[in-house]
Amino acid sequence: MITLTGRTVTKTVETQLGKTLLKIAQEASIDWQFNCARGTCARCRCIVQEGAELLAESSDAEWDRLGPDELDAGYRLGCQAIVEREGVIVAVNKTYF
């Protein structure tokens, strides 16, 4: 199960392997903030509170936009965080602005 929280909407949906957290949020009509969906704007930034180990490794775009301190704290870009394994994932959209 994946629980995603946007600006005002929180929903729990079935795990969808191979999809990004942003794509899952869009399909579930969660008000997840984003502009580009390709890792350049960082507006889809989120904090993964549970299940980070179920996601693909951080992408080059994430290293460029977030840096080691944010990545170590559990932040990811929703458009880059791909679900790779089944399990419980909890993420909250946390934009910079």
C-alpha positions as CSV (number, residue, x, y, z in Angstrom):
1,M,0.0,0.0,0.0
2,I,1.1,3.5,-0.7
3,T,-0.1,6.5,1.3
4,L,0.5,9.9,-0.5
5,T,-0.3,13.3,0.9
6,G,-0.5,16.3,-1.4
7,R,-1.4,19.9,-0.4
8,T,-4.9,19.0,0.9
9,V,-5.6,15.4,-0.1
10,T,-4.3,12.2,1.5
11,K,-5.1,8.8,-0.1
12,T,-3.9,5.2,0.2
13,V,-3.7,3.3,-3.0
14,E,-2.5,-0.1,-4.1
15,T,1.2,-0.5,-4.8
16,Q,2.0,0.1,-8.5
17,L,5.4,-1.3,-9.4
18,G,7.4,0.6,-12.0
19,K,5.6,3.9,-11.5
20,T,6.8,7.1,-9.9
21,L,5.3,8.5,-6.8
22,L,4.2,11.6,-8.9
23,K,2.5,9.4,-11.5
24,I,0.7,7.4,-8.8
25,A,-0.4,10.7,-7.1
26,Q,-1.7,12.1,-10.4
27,E,-3.7,8.9,-11.2
28,A,-5.2,9.0,-7.7
29,S,-6.2,12.7,-8.1
30,I,-3.9,13.8,-5.2
31,D,-3.0,17.5,-5.4
32,W,0.8,16.8,-5.6
33,Q,2.6,19.9,-6.8
34,F,4.9,19.7,-9.9
35,N,5.8,21.6,-13.0
36,C,8.1,19.6,-15.2
37,A,7.8,15.9,-14.2
38,R,11.4,15.2,-15.4
39,G,13.6,16.2,-12.4
40,T,14.5,19.7,-13.2
41,C,12.1,21.9,-11.2
42,A,12.1,20.0,-7.9
43,R,8.6,21.2,-7.2
44,C,7.5,17.5,-6.7
45,R,9.9,17.2,-3.8
46,C,8.6,14.9,-1.1
47,I,9.7,13.3,2.2
48,V,9.4,9.5,2.3
49,Q,8.4,8.8,5.8
50,E,8.3,5.0,5.4
51,G,9.3,2.5,2.7
52,A,12.3,4.3,1.1
53,E,14.0,1.0,0.6
54,L,11.1,0.0,-1.7
55,L,12.0,2.7,-4.1
56,A,14.7,2.8,-6.8
57,E,18.0,4.4,-5.9
58,S,18.2,8.2,-6.2
59,S,18.7,9.4,-9.7
60,D,21.3,11.9,-11.0
61,A,18.6,14.5,-11.2
62,E,17.8,14.1,-7.5
63,W,21.5,14.4,-6.6
64,D,21.7,17.6,-8.7
65,R,18.6,19.2,-7.2
66,L,18.4,17.9,-3.6
67,G,22.0,17.2,-2.5
68,P,23.3,14.7,0.0
69,D,21.8,16.3,3.2
70,E,18.2,16.2,1.9
71,L,18.6,12.8,0.4
72,D,20.0,11.5,3.7
73,A,17.0,13.0,5.5
74,G,14.6,11.0,3.2
75,Y,13.7,13.6,0.6
76,R,13.1,12.5,-3.0
77,L,11.7,14.0,-6.2
78,G,8.3,12.4,-6.8
79,C,8.9,12.3,-10.5
80,Q,12.1,10.3,-10.0
81,A,11.1,8.0,-7.1
82,I,10.1,4.7,-8.8
83,V,8.4,2.0,-6.8
84,E,10.4,-1.2,-7.2
85,R,9.1,-3.5,-4.5
86,E,5.8,-4.3,-2.7
87,G,5.3,-3.0,0.8
88,V,4.2,0.1,2.7
89,I,5.3,3.5,1.4
90,V,4.3,6.8,3.0
91,A,5.3,10.0,1.3
92,V,4.3,13.7,1.7
93,N,4.7,16.4,-1.0
94,K,7.0,19.1,0.5
95,T,7.7,21.8,-2.0
96,Y,10.3,24.5,-1.3
97,F,7.7,27.3,-1.9
